[in-house]
Amino acid sequence: MSTLNYVTLKGLKRLKDELNQLKSIERPKASQAIAEARDKGDLSENAEYDAAKEAQGLLELRISKMEQLIQNSRIIDETKIDYSKVQIMTKVRIKNTKNKAEMVYSIVSESESDLKQKKIAVSTPIAKGLLGKKVGDKATVVAPAGEMEFEIMEISPM
């Protein structure tokens, strides 16, 4: 059974654009590379041909996974999000109770996560620990570095 992928309308468009790029630009490039390598002679000793075929296989696998991801995507109606508790598509400001450091994260689907933009996937240990909590609640998060406790300072739209 496939997992549902909750995305924004913008996130789904980005996924579809990436899939289109793979199919319309990258796939023909891979076919061209195979044809050029094939023209170089004996296929049994042609490392370039083998590499081009392997690259094509990886590309087709990526296309297949993207198609499945898009097929299992569900658009989140951002107007119906309850901002009284932490959930997917909310921005949360948290404070580490030990060192008092504050951080702000947006909780998003796996396909939209980007740590550089402080967008963390709903499946990460931090997000799992924060889900369902309200402002003022404390959340204990089990991370690779050990147990951490955060206080929810603010929840807002992304």
N, CA and C atoms as an extended XYZ file, in Angstrom:
474
Properties=species:S:1:pos:R:3:atomname:S:1:resname:S:1:resid:I:1 pbc="F F F"
N         0.839       -1.186        0.000 N   MET     1
C         0.000        0.000        0.000 CA  MET     1
C         0.885        1.251        0.000 C   MET     1
N         0.544        2.216       -0.811 N   SER     2
C         1.332        3.435       -0.923 CA  SER     2
C         0.889        4.449        0.118 C   SER     2
N         1.837        5.253        0.560 N   THR     3
C         1.572        6.284        1.538 CA  THR     3
C         1.068        7.524        0.832 C   THR     3
N         0.087        8.181        1.443 N   LEU     4
C        -0.397        9.433        0.880 CA  LEU     4
C         0.645       10.516        1.104 C   LEU     4
N         0.750       11.416        0.155 N   ASN     5
C         1.691       12.521        0.200 CA  ASN     5
C         0.877       13.807        0.194 C   ASN     5
N         0.791       14.467        1.344 N   TYR     6
C         0.016       15.695        1.439 CA  TYR     6
C         0.869       16.872        0.990 C   TYR     6
N         0.359       17.619        0.025 N   VAL     7
C         1.106       18.734       -0.551 CA  VAL     7
C         0.208       19.942       -0.742 C   VAL     7
N         0.843       21.082       -0.908 N   THR     8
C         0.113       22.283       -1.288 CA  THR     8
C        -0.065       22.254       -2.804 C   THR     8
N        -0.913       23.099       -3.301 N   LEU     9
C        -1.105       23.204       -4.751 CA  LEU     9
C         0.213       23.578       -5.422 C   LEU     9
N         0.967       24.492       -4.787 N   LYS    10
C         2.268       24.913       -5.309 CA  LYS    10
C         3.251       23.735       -5.322 C   LYS    10
N         3.232       22.934       -4.260 N   GLY    11
C         4.112       21.767       -4.172 CA  GLY    11
C         3.800       20.732       -5.242 C   GLY    11
N         2.516       20.520       -5.514 N   LEU    12
C         2.119       19.562       -6.555 CA  LEU    12
C         2.551       20.067       -7.931 C   LEU    12
N         2.413       21.356       -8.169 N   LYS    13
C         2.847       21.922       -9.450 CA  LYS    13
C         4.353       21.728       -9.635 C   LYS    13
N         5.118       21.926       -8.557 N   ARG    14
C         6.566       21.743       -8.631 CA  ARG    14
C         6.909       20.297       -8.974 C   ARG    14
N         6.220       19.350       -8.355 N   LEU    15
C         6.444       17.931       -8.651 CA  LEU    15
C         6.129       17.613      -10.115 C   LEU    15
N         5.012       18.136      -10.608 N   LYS    16
C         4.617       17.883      -12.004 CA  LYS    16
C         5.609       18.519      -12.979 C   LYS    16
N         6.105       19.717      -12.645 N   ASP    17
C         7.104       20.373      -13.494 CA  ASP    17
C         8.395       19.553      -13.554 C   ASP    17
N         8.806       19.024      -12.395 N   GLU    18
C        10.019       18.203      -12.343 CA  GLU    18
C         9.838       16.922      -13.157 C   GLU    18
N         8.671       16.295      -13.053 N   LEU    19
C         8.391       15.083      -13.831 CA  LEU    19
C         8.407       15.398      -15.325 C   LEU    19
N         7.826       16.507      -15.716 N   ASN    20
C         7.817       16.908      -17.118 CA  ASN    20
C         9.239       17.120      -17.634 C   ASN    20
N        10.088       17.738      -16.810 N   GLN    21
C        11.500       17.955      -17.162 CA  GLN    21
C        12.198       16.615      -17.396 C   GLN    21
N        11.950       15.660      -16.490 N   LEU    22
C        12.578       14.344      -16.614 CA  LEU    22
C        12.139       13.640      -17.893 C   LEU    22
N        10.848       13.717      -18.197 N   LYS    23
C        10.316       13.008      -19.364 CA  LYS    23
C        10.670       13.690      -20.680 C   LYS    23
N        10.552       15.017      -20.723 N   SER    24
C        10.714       15.707      -22.006 CA  SER    24
C        12.146       16.107      -22.324 C   SER    24
N        13.009       16.222      -21.319 N   ILE    25
C        14.390       16.654      -21.579 CA  ILE    25
C        15.402       15.570      -21.217 C   ILE    25
N        15.316       15.049      -19.996 N   GLU    26
C        16.305       14.074      -19.544 CA  GLU    26
C        16.180       12.722      -20.254 C   GLU    26
N        14.957       12.262      -20.494 N   ARG    27
C        14.766       10.963      -21.161 CA  ARG    27
C        15.343       10.974      -22.580 C   ARG    27
N        15.045       12.006      -23.400 N   PRO    28
C        15.670       12.034      -24.734 CA  PRO    28
C        17.198       12.127      -24.680 C   PRO    28
N        17.738       12.850      -23.680 N   LYS    29
C        19.192       12.930      -23.532 CA  LYS    29
C        19.780       11.545      -23.258 C   LYS    29
N        19.105       10.772      -22.398 N   ALA    30
C        19.582        9.428      -22.064 CA  ALA    30
C        19.549        8.532      -23.298 C   ALA    30
N        18.484        8.624      -24.077 N   SER    31
C        18.382        7.824      -25.304 CA  SER    31
C        19.475        8.202      -26.293 C   SER    31
N        19.753        9.486      -26.399 N   GLN    32
C        20.798        9.975      -27.301 CA  GLN    32
C        22.168        9.452      -26.862 C   GLN    32
N        22.425        9.453      -25.549 N   ALA    33
C        23.707        8.963      -25.029 CA  ALA    33
C        23.882        7.474      -25.344 C   ALA    33
N        22.807        6.711      -25.259 N   ILE    34
C        22.863        5.280      -25.582 CA  ILE    34
C        23.147        5.092      -27.070 C   ILE    34
N        22.469        5.874      -27.899 N   ALA    35
C        22.669        5.768      -29.350 CA  ALA    35
C        24.103        6.116      -29.738 C   ALA    35
N        24.648        7.160      -29.127 N   GLU    36
C        26.030        7.554      -29.433 CA  GLU    36
C        27.020        6.483      -28.985 C   GLU    36
N        26.773        5.900      -27.820 N   ALA    37
C        27.673        4.854      -27.312 CA  ALA    37
C        27.566        3.591      -28.178 C   ALA    37
N        26.369        3.287      -28.658 N   ARG    38
C        26.149        2.114      -29.498 CA  ARG    38
C        26.914        2.250      -30.820 C   ARG    38
N        26.981        3.475      -31.316 N   ASP    39
C        27.663        3.730      -32.585 CA  ASP    39
C        29.179        3.549      -32.483 C   ASP    39
N        29.699        3.433      -31.274 N   LYS    40
C        31.144        3.330      -31.093 CA  LYS    40
C        31.675        1.908      -31.207 C   LYS    40
N        30.804        0.976      -31.557 N   GLY    41
C        31.324       -0.363      -31.828 CA  GLY    41
C        30.831       -1.452      -30.908 C   GLY    41
N        31.695       -2.446      -30.698 N   ASP    42
C        31.402       -3.674      -29.969 CA  ASP    42
C        30.776       -3.378      -28.594 C   ASP    42
N        29.500       -3.774      -28.431 N   LEU    43
C        28.782       -3.485      -27.192 CA  LEU    43
C        29.284       -4.306      -26.003 C   LEU    43
N        29.903       -5.473      -26.279 N   SER    44
C        30.355       -6.320      -25.171 CA  SER    44
C        31.534       -5.710      -24.418 C   SER    44
N        32.260       -4.804      -25.050 N   GLU    45
C        33.413       -4.182      -24.402 CA  GLU    45
C        33.263       -2.658      -24.337 C   GLU    45
N        32.042       -2.192      -24.396 N   ASN    46
C        31.795       -0.758      -24.461 CA  ASN    46
C        31.290       -0.250      -23.101 C   ASN    46
N        32.206        0.243      -22.277 N   ALA    47
C        31.862        0.740      -20.937 CA  ALA    47
C        30.943        1.960      -21.022 C   ALA    47
N        31.131        2.767      -22.056 N   GLU    48
C        30.296        3.963      -22.228 CA  GLU    48
C        28.838        3.556      -22.453 C   GLU    48
N        28.625        2.498      -23.240 N   TYR    49
C        27.279        1.991      -23.494 CA  TYR    49
C        26.655        1.478      -22.190 C   TYR    49
N        27.440        0.694      -21.427 N   ASP    50
C        26.940        0.165      -20.158 CA  ASP    50
C        26.562        1.301      -19.200 C   ASP    50
N        27.394        2.328      -19.141 N   ALA    51
C        27.120        3.465      -18.261 CA  ALA    51
C        25.861        4.211      -18.702 C   ALA    51
N        25.709        4.382      -20.013 N   ALA    52
C        24.535        5.080      -20.539 CA  ALA    52
C        23.258        4.279      -20.254 C   ALA    52
N        23.328        2.960      -20.385 N   LYS    53
C        22.167        2.103      -20.097 CA  LYS    53
C        21.823        2.163      -18.606 C   LYS    53
N        22.853        2.148      -17.757 N   GLU    54
C        22.608        2.224      -16.315 CA  GLU    54
C        21.989        3.574      -15.942 C   GLU    54
N        22.493        4.653      -16.530 N   ALA    55
C        21.952        5.988      -16.275 CA  ALA    55
C        20.489        6.057      -16.707 C   ALA    55
N        20.183        5.432      -17.850 N   GLN    56
C        18.803        5.417      -18.331 CA  GLN    56
C        17.907        4.643      -17.350 C   GLN    56
N        18.399        3.531      -16.847 N   GLY    57
C        17.632        2.740      -15.879 CA  GLY    57
C        17.336        3.533      -14.615 C   GLY    57
N        18.333        4.269      -14.116 N   LEU    58
C        18.135        5.093      -12.923 CA  LEU    58
C        17.138        6.218      -13.193 C   LEU    58
N        17.214        6.800      -14.393 N   LEU    59
C        16.282        7.860      -14.773 CA  LEU    59
C        14.857        7.317      -14.825 C   LEU    59
N        14.674        6.150      -15.429 N   GLU    60
C        13.333        5.551      -15.522 CA  GLU    60
C        12.789        5.217      -14.134 C   GLU    60
N        13.659        4.784      -13.236 N   LEU    61
C        13.240        4.506      -11.863 CA  LEU    61
C        12.783        5.798      -11.184 C   LEU    61
N        13.536        6.852      -11.385 N   ARG    62
C        13.179        8.156      -10.805 CA  ARG    62
C        11.848        8.654      -11.358 C   ARG    62
N        11.648        8.509      -12.666 N   ILE    63
C        10.382        8.907      -13.290 CA  ILE    63
C         9.235        8.110      -12.684 C   ILE    63
N         9.428        6.817      -12.558 N   SER    64
C         8.391        5.951      -11.996 CA  SER    64
C         8.041        6.361      -10.564 C   SER    64
N         9.047        6.663       -9.763 N   LYS    65
C         8.799        7.074       -8.379 CA  LYS    65
C         8.084        8.419       -8.325 C   LYS    65
N         8.462        9.337       -9.222 N   MET    66
C         7.802       10.652       -9.268 CA  MET    66
C         6.329       10.490       -9.657 C   MET    66
N         6.065        9.624      -10.646 N   GLU    67
C         4.685        9.390      -11.066 CA  GLU    67
C         3.860        8.825       -9.910 C   GLU    67
N         4.443        7.894       -9.171 N   GLN    68
C         3.745        7.302       -8.029 CA  GLN    68
C         3.507        8.348       -6.943 C   GLN    68
N         4.509        9.188       -6.687 N   LEU    69
C         4.383       10.236       -5.688 CA  LEU    69
C         3.247       11.197       -6.053 C   LEU    69
N         3.194       11.598       -7.311 N   ILE    70
C         2.145       12.510       -7.773 CA  ILE    70
C         0.778       11.826       -7.685 C   ILE    70
N         0.719       10.575       -8.081 N   GLN    71
C        -0.544        9.823       -8.038 CA  GLN    71
C        -1.070        9.719       -6.601 C   GLN    71
N        -0.177        9.601       -5.627 N   ASN    72
C        -0.583        9.459       -4.232 CA  ASN    72
C        -0.650       10.786       -3.486 C   ASN    72
N        -0.511       11.894       -4.215 N   SER    73
C        -0.553       13.212       -3.579 CA  SER    73
C        -1.993       13.672       -3.369 C   SER    73
N        -2.190       14.304       -2.246 N   ARG    74
C        -3.479       14.899       -1.917 CA  ARG    74
C        -3.212       16.357       -1.571 C   ARG    74
N        -3.996       17.257       -2.152 N   ILE    75
C        -3.805       18.686       -1.920 CA  ILE    75
C        -4.456       19.067       -0.597 C   ILE    75
N        -3.713       19.784        0.211 N   ILE    76
C        -4.216       20.260        1.500 CA  ILE    76
C        -4.897       21.602        1.279 C   ILE    76
N        -6.120       21.712        1.769 N   ASP    77
C        -6.838       22.983        1.704 CA  ASP    77
C        -6.338       23.844        2.852 C   ASP    77
N        -5.489       24.788        2.528 N   GLU    78
C        -4.840       25.608        3.553 CA  GLU    78
C        -5.825       26.478        4.330 C   GLU    78
N        -7.041       26.679        3.790 N   THR    79
C        -8.038       27.489        4.501 CA  THR    79
C        -8.680       26.715        5.645 C   THR    79
N        -8.495       25.392        5.676 N   LYS    80
C        -9.132       24.574        6.714 CA  LYS    80
C        -8.148       24.074        7.773 C   LYS    80
N        -6.964       24.658        7.812 N   ILE    81
C        -5.968       24.234        8.788 CA  ILE    81
C        -6.246       24.912       10.134 C   ILE    81
N        -6.214       24.109       11.185 N   ASP    82
C        -6.420       24.592       12.548 CA  ASP    82
C        -5.057       25.008       13.116 C   ASP    82
N        -4.870       26.304       13.298 N   TYR    83
C        -3.580       26.815       13.772 CA  TYR    83
C        -3.475       26.843       15.296 C   TYR    83
N        -4.415       26.188       15.984 N   SER    84
C        -4.326       26.141       17.443 CA  SER    84
C        -3.390       25.021       17.902 C   SER    84
N        -3.021       24.132       16.982 N   LYS    85
C        -2.094       23.056       17.330 CA  LYS    85
C        -1.140       22.807       16.168 C   LYS    85
N        -0.002       22.207       16.468 N   VAL    86
C         1.011       21.924       15.457 CA  VAL    86
C         0.522       20.780       14.574 C   VAL    86
N         0.558       21.002       13.275 N   GLN    87
C         0.217       19.966       12.301 CA  GLN    87
C         0.881       20.302       10.981 C   GLN    87
N         0.707       19.431       10.015 N   ILE    88
C         1.301       19.672        8.711 CA  ILE    88
C         0.778       21.001        8.165 C   ILE    88
N         1.645       21.739        7.522 N   MET    89
C         1.369       23.047        6.916 CA  MET    89
C         1.247       24.176        7.941 C   MET    89
N         1.852       23.970        9.129 N   THR    90
C         1.916       25.065       10.093 CA  THR    90
C         3.379       25.437       10.319 C   THR    90
N         3.582       26.684       10.721 N   LYS    91
C         4.915       27.146       11.101 CA  LYS    91
C         4.909       27.196       12.624 C   LYS    91
N         5.959       26.675       13.226 N   VAL    92
C         6.012       26.618       14.680 CA  VAL    92
C         7.331       27.196       15.186 C   VAL    92
N         7.213       28.059       16.191 N   ARG    93
C         8.396       28.608       16.852 CA  ARG    93
C         8.546       27.855       18.159 C   ARG    93
N         9.717       27.250       18.353 N   ILE    94
C         9.953       26.441       19.541 CA  ILE    94
C        11.196       26.932       20.277 C   ILE    94
N        11.244       26.619       21.574 N   LYS    95
C        12.406       27.000       22.376 CA  LYS    95
C        12.930       25.751       23.075 C   LYS    95
N        14.224       25.511       22.928 N   ASN    96
C        14.874       24.411       23.630 CA  ASN    96
C        14.884       24.774       25.110 C   ASN    96
N        14.316       23.898       25.958 N   THR    97
C        14.190       24.235       27.379 CA  THR    97
C        15.530       24.219       28.109 C   THR    97
N        16.543       23.541       27.558 N   LYS    98
C        17.857       23.488       28.228 CA  LYS    98
C        18.714       24.705       27.904 C   LYS    98
N        18.902       24.979       26.608 N   ASN    99
C        19.816       26.071       26.240 CA  ASN    99
C        19.085       27.353       25.825 C   ASN    99
N        17.770       27.325       25.877 N   LYS   100
C        16.909       28.492       25.575 CA  LYS   100
C        16.996       28.970       24.122 C   LYS   100
N        17.609       28.166       23.248 N   ALA   101
C        17.702       28.533       21.828 CA  ALA   101
C        16.321       28.413       21.187 C   ALA   101
N        15.969       29.406       20.366 N   GLU   102
C        14.687       29.382       19.664 CA  GLU   102
C        14.906       29.034       18.198 C   GLU   102
N        13.966       28.273       17.647 N   MET   103
C        14.003       27.873       16.244 CA  MET   103
C        12.608       28.000       15.662 C   MET   103
N        12.544       28.207       14.369 N   VAL   104
C        11.266       28.252       13.668 CA  VAL   104
C        11.321       27.238       12.542 C   VAL   104
N        10.315       26.363       12.487 N   TYR   105
C        10.228       25.354       11.429 CA  TYR   105
C         8.833       25.360       10.838 C   TYR   105
N         8.756       25.063        9.560 N   SER   106
C         7.483       24.795        8.904 CA  SER   106
C         7.381       23.289        8.747 C   SER   106
N         6.234       22.718        9.098 N   ILE   107
C         6.017       21.280        9.008 CA  ILE   107
C         5.374       21.008        7.646 C   ILE   107
N         6.054       20.236        6.811 N   VAL   108
C         5.593       19.986        5.448 CA  VAL   108
C         5.671       18.492        5.124 C   VAL   108
N         5.198       18.133        3.934 N   SER   109
C         5.302       16.743        3.481 CA  SER   109
C         6.748       16.418        3.135 C   SER   109
N         7.037       15.140        2.991 N   GLU   110
C         8.402       14.715        2.663 CA  GLU   110
C         8.883       15.339        1.361 C   GLU   110
N         7.990       15.427        0.378 N   SER   111
C         8.397       15.937       -0.934 CA  SER   111
C         8.662       17.438       -0.940 C   SER   111
N         8.192       18.156        0.078 N   GLU   112
C         8.395       19.602        0.127 CA  GLU   112
C         9.444       20.019        1.157 C   GLU   112
N        10.033       19.056        1.850 N   SER   113
C        10.987       19.411        2.906 CA  SER   113
C        12.261       20.010        2.313 C   SER   113
N        12.801       20.973        3.033 N   ASP   114
C        14.031       21.653        2.624 CA  ASP   114
C        14.605       22.320        3.862 C   ASP   114
N        15.600       21.682        4.459 N   LEU   115
C        16.146       22.169        5.719 CA  LEU   115
C        16.729       23.571        5.597 C   LEU   115
N        17.273       23.911        4.428 N   LYS   116
C        17.835       25.254        4.240 CA  LYS   116
C        16.764       26.322        4.392 C   LYS   116
N        15.522       25.968        4.017 N   GLN   117
C        14.409       26.909        4.152 CA  GLN   117
C        13.632       26.673        5.441 C   GLN   117
N        14.197       25.841        6.327 N   LYS   118
C        13.588       25.493        7.616 CA  LYS   118
C        12.224       24.823        7.446 C   LYS   118
N        12.097       24.020        6.379 N   LYS   119
C        10.900       23.219        6.152 CA  LYS   119
C        11.260       21.771        6.461 C   LYS   119
N        10.660       21.238        7.541 N   ILE   120
C        10.988       19.868        7.927 CA  ILE   120
C         9.818       18.934        7.626 C   ILE   120
N        10.158       17.725        7.227 N   ALA   121
C         9.146       16.731        6.874 CA  ALA   121
C         8.379       16.298        8.114 C   ALA   121
N         7.113       16.042        7.925 N   VAL   122
C         6.224       15.624        9.001 CA  VAL   122
C         6.695       14.316        9.636 C   VAL   122
N         7.528       13.559        8.927 N   SER   123
C         8.005       12.267        9.416 CA  SER   123
C         9.298       12.357       10.228 C   SER   123
N         9.876       13.550       10.362 N   THR   124
C        11.123       13.690       11.115 CA  THR   124
C        10.849       13.572       12.619 C   THR   124
N        11.863       13.190       13.397 N   PRO   125
C        11.659       13.070       14.844 CA  PRO   125
C        11.148       14.362       15.495 C   PRO   125
N        11.685       15.504       15.079 N   ILE   126
C        11.241       16.770       15.673 CA  ILE   126
C         9.774       17.019       15.358 C   ILE   126
N         9.387       16.886       14.094 N   ALA   127
C         7.993       17.125       13.711 CA  ALA   127
C         7.055       16.152       14.425 C   ALA   127
N         7.437       14.877       14.480 N   LYS   128
C         6.589       13.883       15.157 CA  LYS   128
C         6.365       14.262       16.617 C   LYS   128
N         7.415       14.770       17.261 N   GLY   129
C         7.294       15.161       18.659 CA  GLY   129
C         6.432       16.393       18.874 C   GLY   129
N         6.366       17.252       17.854 N   LEU   130
C         5.613       18.502       17.969 CA  LEU   130
C         4.144       18.366       17.577 C   LEU   130
N         3.831       17.403       16.721 N   LEU   131
C         2.471       17.273       16.195 CA  LEU   131
C         1.432       17.173       17.312 C   LEU   131
N         0.373       17.958       17.159 N   GLY   132
C        -0.733       17.925       18.108 CA  GLY   132
C        -0.548       18.820       19.318 C   GLY   132
N         0.634       19.381       19.498 N   LYS   133
C         0.905       20.235       20.661 CA  LYS   133
C         0.358       21.641       20.407 C   LYS   133
N         0.054       22.340       21.531 N   LYS   134
C        -0.468       23.705       21.463 CA  LYS   134
C         0.545       24.666       22.075 C   LYS   134
N         0.325       25.956       21.864 N   VAL   135
C         1.214       26.971       22.427 CA  VAL   135
C         1.270       26.781       23.942 C   VAL   135
N         2.488       26.783       24.483 N   GLY   136
C         2.698       26.589       25.909 CA  GLY   136
C         3.008       25.148       26.284 C   GLY   136
N         2.646       24.197       25.413 N   ASP   137
C         2.941       22.782       25.669 CA  ASP   137
C         4.434       22.531       25.550 C   ASP   137
N         4.867       21.493       26.241 N   LYS   138
C         6.254       21.040       26.111 CA  LYS   138
C         6.238       19.728       25.327 C   LYS   138
N         7.209       19.575       24.454 N   ALA   139
C         7.306       18.371       23.623 CA  ALA   139
C         8.671       17.743       23.829 C   ALA   139
N         8.662       16.449       24.118 N   THR   140
C         9.916       15.717       24.242 CA  THR   140
C        10.175       15.033       22.908 C   THR   140
N        11.339       15.291       22.357 N   VAL   141
C        11.698       14.761       21.044 CA  VAL   141
C        12.880       13.821       21.201 C   VAL   141
N        12.728       12.622       20.652 N   VAL   142
C        13.835       11.669       20.660 CA  VAL   142
C        14.570       11.828       19.339 C   VAL   142
N        15.773       12.382       19.419 N   ALA   143
C        16.591       12.632       18.235 CA  ALA   143
C        17.863       11.791       18.329 C   ALA   143
N        18.596       11.680       17.223 N   PRO   144
C        19.855       10.922       17.268 CA  PRO   144
C        20.807       11.406       18.372 C   PRO   144
N        20.762       12.687       18.679 N   ALA   145
C        21.644       13.250       19.705 CA  ALA   145
C        21.124       12.983       21.117 C   ALA   145
N        19.948       12.376       21.222 N   GLY   146
C        19.357       12.092       22.527 CA  GLY   146
C        18.019       12.790       22.681 C   GLY   146
N        17.477       12.724       23.882 N   GLU   147
C        16.182       13.332       24.154 CA  GLU   147
C        16.330       14.835       24.334 C   GLU   147
N        15.413       15.572       23.712 N   MET   148
C        15.422       17.033       23.822 CA  MET   148
C        14.013       17.474       24.180 C   MET   148
N        13.912       18.580       24.929 N   GLU   149
C        12.596       19.098       25.271 CA  GLU   149
C        12.452       20.504       24.706 C   GLU   149
N        11.317       20.717       24.050 N   PHE   150
C        11.024       22.015       23.435 CA  PHE   150
C         9.711       22.547       23.993 C   PHE   150
N         9.635       23.861       24.097 N   GLU   151
C         8.373       24.506       24.456 CA  GLU   151
C         7.822       25.157       23.191 C   GLU   151
N         6.536       24.970       22.960 N   ILE   152
C         5.885       25.573       21.795 CA  ILE   152
C         5.607       27.045       22.120 C   ILE   152
N         6.218       27.941       21.376 N   MET   153
C         6.092       29.375       21.632 CA  MET   153
C         4.990       30.011       20.771 C   MET   153
N         4.895       29.553       19.495 N   GLU   154
C         3.938       30.171       18.576 CA  GLU   154
C         3.644       29.201       17.434 C   GLU   154
N         2.401       29.214       16.974 N   ILE   155
C         1.983       28.423       15.813 CA  ILE   155
C         1.311       29.389       14.855 C   ILE   155
N         1.698       29.347       13.581 N   SER   156
C         1.140       30.286       12.608 CA  SER   156
C         1.093       29.657       11.223 C   SER   156
N         0.405       30.349       10.296 N   PRO   157
C         0.399       29.860        8.900 CA  PRO   157
C         1.803       29.951        8.309 C   PRO   157
N         2.063       29.136        7.328 N   MET   158
C         3.393       29.139        6.679 CA  MET   158
C         3.566       30.351        5.799 C   MET   158
